[in-house]
Amino acid sequence: MKLGIGLTNFSWPVPTAELGATIEGIARTADEAGFDSLWVMDHFFQISISGEPVESPMPEAYSTLGFLAGVTRRIALGALVGSVSYRHPGVLIKTVTTLDVLSGGRMYFGIGAGAPFDPEPMGAETRFEAEGLGIPFPRLGERFERLEEALRLAHQMWAGDESPFHGEHYRLERPLNSPNSVRRPHPPILIGGSGERKTLRLVARYADACNLFDLPGAGFGDNLTRKLEVLRQHCEEIGRDPAEIEKTVVSTVDFTAGVNAAAEHLHVLAELGIDHALITPPGAWDKSTLADATALLELVH
């Protein structure tokens, strides 16, 4: 099984000026230890599942990935996952391509529809980043339409096809992408989310990887078994081999239970058909949890 780590909690007790050095230390440790991947969330505000307040530090994802690309040498990088509504897809694809070129072909293209619901306005004290920052955030049905157009556009731009793209939501007269990606035919496209009717169908048609959830108390075994079976069925409908799709999960690992217990859990995930686990501790990474994660890496690789 591949093992990656997620940088999702930036609440270290350090001055803001030291955040860069702290992130660099974690990234270099992960790179040198041999982890397969390093991920950030595409959020502008901290999310409630972290257990931290919304005001906690949350650096912008693609700026952070550029920084990570500069301080690492071999580890793959990606965002879990870019919300299709947060950036025009032509610019997002260009951004990921640039990072892929400058990192020597180490980028994933993580994308999704955004929140699996339609947030209600909250006003001046909003906890929702799109409302807070004034980012247009269409209803979920439209976001799925935009997601499919973005996926079609990504395949076109990475194929070097500059012909006009005229979708219902996006019009690009010349989707030039120069320089094109180092990774060929394109950076792996990872779609986040587990919706059975829309998301997993898009995975089968357009993606190289999916991202599911392995959260404590969520009945992960039955849930993942079900989601992987639905994905297999969608692949079967279009004549695609589901083995072509990398199955990833986000997994919170509490190392207080011991590294061996964490390894046993990852073994269960592998038996279910998961190829790549992206782990985070309950809080921010520190020297202790990084050491535990490195020991875990040695057990599962």
C-alpha positions as a Markdown table, in Angstrom:
| # | Residue | x | y | z |
|---|---|---|---|---|
| 1 | Met | 0.0 | 0.0 | 0.0 |
| 2 | Lys | 1.1 | 3.5 | -0.7 |
| 3 | Leu | 1.2 | 5.9 | 2.2 |
| 4 | Gly | 0.8 | 9.7 | 2.1 |
| 5 | Ile | 0.3 | 12.3 | 4.7 |
| 6 | Gly | -2.1 | 15.2 | 4.8 |
| 7 | Leu | -1.2 | 18.7 | 6.0 |
| 8 | Thr | -4.6 | 19.8 | 7.2 |
| 9 | Asn | -4.0 | 21.4 | 10.6 |
| 10 | Phe | -1.6 | 24.4 | 10.8 |
| 11 | Ser | -2.3 | 25.3 | 14.5 |
| 12 | Trp | 1.2 | 25.0 | 15.8 |
| 13 | Pro | 2.2 | 27.2 | 18.8 |
| 14 | Val | 4.6 | 29.2 | 16.7 |
| 15 | Pro | 4.6 | 32.8 | 15.4 |
| 16 | Thr | 3.2 | 33.3 | 12.0 |
| 17 | Ala | 6.7 | 34.1 | 10.6 |
| 18 | Glu | 7.7 | 30.5 | 11.6 |
| 19 | Leu | 4.9 | 28.7 | 9.8 |
| 20 | Gly | 7.0 | 28.4 | 6.6 |
| 21 | Ala | 9.9 | 26.8 | 8.5 |
| 22 | Thr | 7.5 | 24.4 | 10.3 |
| 23 | Ile | 5.8 | 23.3 | 7.1 |
| 24 | Glu | 9.2 | 22.9 | 5.4 |
| 25 | Gly | 10.5 | 20.6 | 8.2 |
| 26 | Ile | 7.5 | 18.3 | 7.9 |
| 27 | Ala | 7.7 | 18.2 | 4.1 |
| 28 | Arg | 11.4 | 17.4 | 4.1 |
| 29 | Thr | 10.9 | 14.7 | 6.7 |
| 30 | Ala | 8.2 | 13.1 | 4.7 |
| 31 | Asp | 10.2 | 13.4 | 1.5 |
| 32 | Glu | 13.3 | 11.9 | 3.0 |
| 33 | Ala | 11.5 | 9.1 | 4.8 |
| 34 | Gly | 10.0 | 7.8 | 1.6 |
| 35 | Phe | 6.3 | 8.7 | 1.9 |
| 36 | Asp | 4.5 | 8.4 | -1.4 |
| 37 | Ser | 2.6 | 11.6 | -1.3 |
| 38 | Leu | 1.9 | 14.9 | 0.6 |
| 39 | Trp | -1.4 | 16.7 | 0.5 |
| 40 | Val | -3.1 | 19.9 | 1.5 |
| 41 | Met | -6.8 | 20.7 | 1.7 |
| 42 | Asp | -8.3 | 23.2 | -0.7 |
| 43 | His | -9.9 | 25.4 | 2.0 |
| 44 | Phe | -9.6 | 29.0 | 2.8 |
| 45 | Phe | -11.1 | 28.7 | 6.3 |
| 46 | Gln | -10.4 | 25.7 | 8.7 |
| 47 | Ile | -13.2 | 23.2 | 8.6 |
| 48 | Ser | -15.1 | 21.9 | 11.6 |
| 49 | Ile | -14.0 | 18.2 | 11.3 |
| 50 | Ser | -10.5 | 19.3 | 12.3 |
| 51 | Gly | -11.8 | 20.2 | 15.8 |
| 52 | Glu | -10.2 | 23.6 | 15.4 |
| 53 | Pro | -12.0 | 27.0 | 15.2 |
| 54 | Val | -12.8 | 28.4 | 11.8 |
| 55 | Glu | -10.3 | 31.2 | 12.5 |
| 56 | Ser | -7.3 | 28.8 | 12.7 |
| 57 | Pro | -4.5 | 29.2 | 10.2 |
| 58 | Met | -5.3 | 27.9 | 6.7 |
| 59 | Pro | -2.8 | 28.8 | 4.0 |
| 60 | Glu | -4.1 | 28.8 | 0.4 |
| 61 | Ala | -3.7 | 25.4 | -1.2 |
| 62 | Tyr | -1.9 | 26.0 | -4.4 |
| 63 | Ser | 0.5 | 28.6 | -3.0 |
| 64 | Thr | 1.4 | 26.0 | -0.4 |
| 65 | Leu | 1.9 | 23.3 | -3.0 |
| 66 | Gly | 4.3 | 25.6 | -4.9 |
| 67 | Phe | 6.2 | 26.0 | -1.6 |
| 68 | Leu | 6.2 | 22.3 | -1.0 |
| 69 | Ala | 7.4 | 21.6 | -4.5 |
| 70 | Gly | 10.4 | 23.8 | -3.9 |
| 71 | Val | 11.5 | 22.2 | -0.6 |
| 72 | Thr | 11.0 | 18.5 | -1.7 |
| 73 | Arg | 12.5 | 16.3 | -4.4 |
| 74 | Arg | 10.6 | 13.1 | -4.9 |
| 75 | Ile | 7.3 | 13.0 | -3.1 |
| 76 | Ala | 4.1 | 13.4 | -5.1 |
| 77 | Leu | 1.9 | 16.4 | -4.3 |
| 78 | Gly | -1.7 | 17.3 | -4.5 |
| 79 | Ala | -4.8 | 19.1 | -3.1 |
| 80 | Leu | -7.7 | 17.2 | -1.5 |
| 81 | Val | -9.5 | 18.4 | -3.5 |
| 82 | Gly | -9.8 | 21.6 | -5.5 |
| 83 | Ser | -13.4 | 22.8 | -5.4 |
| 84 | Val | -14.5 | 23.4 | -9.0 |
| 85 | Ser | -16.2 | 26.7 | -8.0 |
| 86 | Tyr | -13.2 | 28.3 | -6.4 |
| 87 | Arg | -11.1 | 28.8 | -9.6 |
| 88 | His | -11.8 | 29.0 | -13.3 |
| 89 | Pro | -10.9 | 25.6 | -14.6 |
| 90 | Gly | -8.7 | 26.9 | -17.4 |
| 91 | Val | -6.6 | 28.7 | -14.7 |
| 92 | Leu | -6.7 | 25.8 | -12.3 |
| 93 | Ile | -5.5 | 23.4 | -15.0 |
| 94 | Lys | -2.7 | 25.8 | -15.9 |
| 95 | Thr | -1.8 | 26.1 | -12.3 |
| 96 | Val | -1.5 | 22.4 | -11.8 |
| 97 | Thr | 0.4 | 22.0 | -15.0 |
| 98 | Thr | 2.9 | 24.7 | -13.9 |
| 99 | Leu | 3.4 | 22.9 | -10.6 |
| 100 | Asp | 3.9 | 19.6 | -12.4 |
| 101 | Val | 6.5 | 21.1 | -14.7 |
| 102 | Leu | 8.4 | 22.8 | -11.9 |
| 103 | Ser | 8.3 | 19.8 | -9.6 |
| 104 | Gly | 9.5 | 17.4 | -12.3 |
| 105 | Gly | 6.2 | 15.6 | -12.8 |
| 106 | Arg | 5.0 | 15.1 | -9.2 |
| 107 | Met | 1.5 | 16.6 | -9.2 |
| 108 | Tyr | -1.9 | 15.1 | -8.8 |
| 109 | Phe | -4.9 | 17.0 | -10.1 |
| 110 | Gly | -7.4 | 16.8 | -7.2 |
| 111 | Ile | -10.9 | 18.2 | -8.0 |
| 112 | Gly | -14.4 | 17.8 | -6.8 |
| 113 | Ala | -17.8 | 19.5 | -6.7 |
| 114 | Gly | -17.1 | 21.1 | -3.3 |
| 115 | Ala | -19.4 | 20.7 | -0.3 |
| 116 | Pro | -21.9 | 17.8 | -0.8 |
| 117 | Phe | -24.7 | 20.1 | 0.2 |
| 118 | Asp | -26.0 | 23.7 | -0.5 |
| 119 | Pro | -24.8 | 25.9 | 2.4 |
| 120 | Glu | -27.3 | 28.4 | 3.7 |
| 121 | Pro | -26.2 | 32.0 | 4.1 |
| 122 | Met | -24.9 | 32.9 | 7.6 |
| 123 | Gly | -24.0 | 36.5 | 7.3 |
| 124 | Ala | -21.2 | 38.4 | 9.0 |
| 125 | Glu | -20.2 | 35.6 | 11.3 |
| 126 | Thr | -20.3 | 32.9 | 8.6 |
| 127 | Arg | -18.2 | 29.8 | 8.9 |
| 128 | Phe | -18.4 | 29.1 | 5.2 |
| 129 | Glu | -15.4 | 30.3 | 3.2 |
| 130 | Ala | -17.2 | 31.0 | -0.1 |
| 131 | Glu | -19.7 | 33.3 | 1.6 |
| 132 | Gly | -17.0 | 34.8 | 3.7 |
| 133 | Leu | -14.7 | 35.6 | 0.8 |
| 134 | Gly | -17.4 | 36.5 | -1.7 |
| 135 | Ile | -16.7 | 33.5 | -4.0 |
| 136 | Pro | -19.7 | 32.5 | -6.2 |
| 137 | Phe | -20.9 | 29.1 | -5.1 |
| 138 | Pro | -23.7 | 27.6 | -7.3 |
| 139 | Arg | -26.1 | 25.0 | -6.1 |
| 140 | Leu | -24.9 | 21.5 | -6.0 |
| 141 | Gly | -26.5 | 20.3 | -9.2 |
| 142 | Glu | -24.8 | 23.1 | -11.2 |
| 143 | Arg | -21.5 | 22.4 | -9.5 |
| 144 | Phe | -21.6 | 18.9 | -10.8 |
| 145 | Glu | -22.2 | 20.2 | -14.3 |
| 146 | Arg | -19.3 | 22.5 | -13.9 |
| 147 | Leu | -17.1 | 19.6 | -12.6 |
| 148 | Glu | -17.8 | 17.5 | -15.6 |
| 149 | Glu | -17.0 | 20.4 | -17.9 |
| 150 | Ala | -13.7 | 21.0 | -16.0 |
| 151 | Leu | -12.8 | 17.3 | -16.4 |
| 152 | Arg | -13.5 | 17.4 | -20.1 |
| 153 | Leu | -11.4 | 20.5 | -20.4 |
| 154 | Ala | -8.5 | 19.0 | -18.4 |
| 155 | His | -8.3 | 16.1 | -20.8 |
| 156 | Gln | -8.4 | 18.4 | -23.8 |
| 157 | Met | -5.7 | 20.8 | -22.5 |
| 158 | Trp | -3.4 | 18.0 | -21.4 |
| 159 | Ala | -3.8 | 16.4 | -24.8 |
| 160 | Gly | -2.5 | 19.7 | -26.4 |
| 161 | Asp | -5.8 | 20.3 | -28.1 |
| 162 | Glu | -6.2 | 24.1 | -28.5 |
| 163 | Ser | -9.6 | 24.1 | -30.3 |
| 164 | Pro | -12.4 | 26.2 | -28.7 |
| 165 | Phe | -14.2 | 24.7 | -25.7 |
| 166 | His | -17.8 | 25.7 | -25.5 |
| 167 | Gly | -19.6 | 24.2 | -22.6 |
| 168 | Glu | -22.7 | 25.4 | -20.8 |
| 169 | His | -20.8 | 27.1 | -18.1 |
| 170 | Tyr | -17.3 | 27.7 | -19.5 |
| 171 | Arg | -16.2 | 29.0 | -22.9 |
| 172 | Leu | -12.5 | 29.0 | -23.8 |
| 173 | Glu | -11.6 | 30.2 | -27.3 |
| 174 | Arg | -8.0 | 28.9 | -27.2 |
| 175 | Pro | -7.2 | 26.6 | -24.3 |
| 176 | Leu | -3.4 | 26.8 | -24.9 |
| 177 | Asn | -1.4 | 25.0 | -22.2 |
| 178 | Ser | 2.3 | 25.7 | -22.7 |
| 179 | Pro | 4.5 | 24.2 | -21.4 |
| 180 | Asn | 2.4 | 21.1 | -21.1 |
| 181 | Ser | 2.7 | 18.7 | -18.2 |
| 182 | Val | 5.8 | 16.6 | -17.6 |
| 183 | Arg | 3.7 | 13.7 | -16.4 |
| 184 | Arg | 2.1 | 12.1 | -19.5 |
| 185 | Pro | -0.5 | 11.8 | -20.7 |
| 186 | His | -1.3 | 14.1 | -17.8 |
| 187 | Pro | -1.0 | 14.5 | -14.0 |
| 188 | Pro | -3.2 | 11.8 | -12.4 |
| 189 | Ile | -6.8 | 13.1 | -12.1 |
| 190 | Leu | -8.2 | 12.4 | -8.6 |
| 191 | Ile | -11.9 | 13.1 | -7.9 |
| 192 | Gly | -12.8 | 13.5 | -4.3 |
| 193 | Gly | -16.2 | 12.3 | -2.9 |
| 194 | Ser | -18.2 | 9.2 | -2.6 |
| 195 | Gly | -21.6 | 10.0 | -4.1 |
| 196 | Glu | -22.8 | 6.9 | -5.9 |
| 197 | Arg | -24.9 | 8.4 | -8.7 |
| 198 | Lys | -22.7 | 11.3 | -9.8 |
| 199 | Thr | -19.3 | 11.4 | -8.3 |
| 200 | Leu | -18.3 | 7.8 | -8.7 |
| 201 | Arg | -19.7 | 7.8 | -12.2 |
| 202 | Leu | -17.5 | 10.7 | -13.1 |
| 203 | Val | -14.5 | 8.8 | -11.5 |
| 204 | Ala | -15.2 | 5.9 | -13.8 |
| 205 | Arg | -15.4 | 8.1 | -16.9 |
| 206 | Tyr | -12.7 | 10.7 | -16.3 |
| 207 | Ala | -10.4 | 9.9 | -13.4 |
| 208 | Asp | -7.2 | 8.0 | -12.6 |
| 209 | Ala | -7.9 | 8.0 | -8.9 |
| 210 | Cys | -10.8 | 8.4 | -6.4 |
| 211 | Asn | -10.7 | 9.6 | -2.8 |
| 212 | Leu | -13.0 | 8.1 | -0.2 |
| 213 | Phe | -13.3 | 8.6 | 3.6 |
| 214 | Asp | -12.1 | 6.4 | 6.4 |
| 215 | Leu | -13.3 | 8.2 | 9.5 |
| 216 | Pro | -13.5 | 6.6 | 13.0 |
| 217 | Gly | -17.0 | 5.5 | 13.9 |
| 218 | Ala | -18.2 | 5.7 | 10.3 |
| 219 | Gly | -18.4 | 2.0 | 9.7 |
| 220 | Phe | -15.6 | 2.2 | 7.2 |
| 221 | Gly | -15.5 | -1.5 | 6.1 |
| 222 | Asp | -19.1 | -1.8 | 4.9 |
| 223 | Asn | -19.1 | 1.8 | 3.5 |
| 224 | Leu | -15.9 | 1.3 | 1.5 |
| 225 | Thr | -16.9 | -2.1 | 0.3 |
| 226 | Arg | -20.2 | -0.5 | -1.0 |
| 227 | Lys | -18.5 | 2.4 | -2.6 |
| 228 | Leu | -15.8 | 0.3 | -4.4 |
| 229 | Glu | -18.6 | -2.0 | -5.7 |
| 230 | Val | -20.5 | 0.9 | -7.1 |
| 231 | Leu | -17.4 | 2.2 | -8.7 |
| 232 | Arg | -16.8 | -1.2 | -10.2 |
| 233 | Gln | -20.3 | -1.2 | -11.7 |
| 234 | His | -19.9 | 2.2 | -13.2 |
| 235 | Cys | -16.6 | 1.1 | -14.8 |
| 236 | Glu | -18.3 | -2.1 | -16.1 |
| 237 | Glu | -21.0 | 0.0 | -17.8 |
| 238 | Ile | -18.5 | 1.9 | -19.9 |
| 239 | Gly | -16.1 | -1.0 | -20.5 |
| 240 | Arg | -13.3 | 0.2 | -18.2 |
| 241 | Asp | -11.1 | -1.9 | -16.0 |
| 242 | Pro | -11.6 | -0.6 | -12.4 |
| 243 | Ala | -8.0 | -1.7 | -11.7 |
| 244 | Glu | -6.9 | 1.3 | -13.7 |
| 245 | Ile | -8.2 | 3.6 | -11.0 |
| 246 | Glu | -6.2 | 4.2 | -7.9 |
| 247 | Lys | -8.4 | 3.9 | -4.8 |
| 248 | Thr | -7.3 | 6.3 | -2.0 |
| 249 | Val | -8.8 | 7.1 | 1.4 |
| 250 | Val | -8.3 | 9.9 | 3.9 |
| 251 | Ser | -7.7 | 8.3 | 7.2 |
| 252 | Thr | -7.3 | 9.8 | 10.7 |
| 253 | Val | -4.7 | 7.8 | 12.6 |
| 254 | Asp | -4.5 | 8.1 | 16.4 |
| 255 | Phe | -1.0 | 6.9 | 17.2 |
| 256 | Thr | -1.8 | 6.6 | 20.9 |
| 257 | Ala | -3.2 | 3.2 | 20.1 |
| 258 | Gly | 0.2 | 2.2 | 18.8 |
| 259 | Val | 1.9 | 1.9 | 15.4 |
| 260 | Asn | 1.0 | -1.8 | 15.1 |
| 261 | Ala | -2.7 | -1.1 | 15.5 |
| 262 | Ala | -2.4 | 1.5 | 12.8 |
| 263 | Ala | -0.7 | -1.0 | 10.5 |
| 264 | Glu | -3.4 | -3.6 | 11.2 |
| 265 | His | -6.0 | -1.0 | 10.2 |
| 266 | Leu | -4.2 | -0.2 | 7.0 |
| 267 | His | -3.9 | -3.9 | 6.2 |
| 268 | Val | -7.7 | -4.1 | 6.5 |
| 269 | Leu | -8.1 | -1.2 | 4.1 |
| 270 | Ala | -5.7 | -2.9 | 1.6 |
| 271 | Glu | -7.8 | -6.1 | 1.9 |
| 272 | Leu | -10.8 | -4.1 | 0.9 |
| 273 | Gly | -9.1 | -2.8 | -2.2 |
| 274 | Ile | -7.6 | 0.5 | -1.1 |
| 275 | Asp | -4.3 | 1.3 | -2.8 |
| 276 | His | -3.2 | 4.5 | -1.1 |
| 277 | Ala | -3.9 | 5.8 | 2.4 |
| 278 | Leu | -3.5 | 9.5 | 3.1 |
| 279 | Ile | -3.1 | 9.8 | 6.9 |
| 280 | Thr | -3.4 | 12.6 | 9.4 |
| 281 | Pro | -3.2 | 12.7 | 13.2 |
| 282 | Pro | -6.1 | 14.1 | 15.2 |
| 283 | Gly | -4.2 | 17.3 | 15.6 |
| 284 | Ala | -1.3 | 19.1 | 13.9 |
| 285 | Trp | 1.8 | 17.0 | 13.0 |
| 286 | Asp | 4.7 | 17.1 | 15.4 |
| 287 | Lys | 8.0 | 15.3 | 15.9 |
| 288 | Ser | 6.3 | 12.5 | 17.8 |
| 289 | Thr | 3.5 | 11.8 | 15.3 |
| 290 | Leu | 5.9 | 12.1 | 12.3 |
| 291 | Ala | 8.2 | 9.5 | 14.0 |
| 292 | Asp | 5.2 | 7.2 | 14.5 |
| 293 | Ala | 4.1 | 7.7 | 10.9 |
| 294 | Thr | 7.6 | 6.9 | 9.6 |
| 295 | Ala | 7.6 | 3.7 | 11.7 |
| 296 | Leu | 4.2 | 2.9 | 10.2 |
| 297 | Leu | 5.6 | 3.5 | 6.7 |
| 298 | Glu | 8.2 | 0.9 | 7.3 |
| 299 | Leu | 5.6 | -1.6 | 8.3 |
| 300 | Val | 3.2 | -1.1 | 5.3 |
| 301 | His | 5.7 | -0.6 | 2.5 |
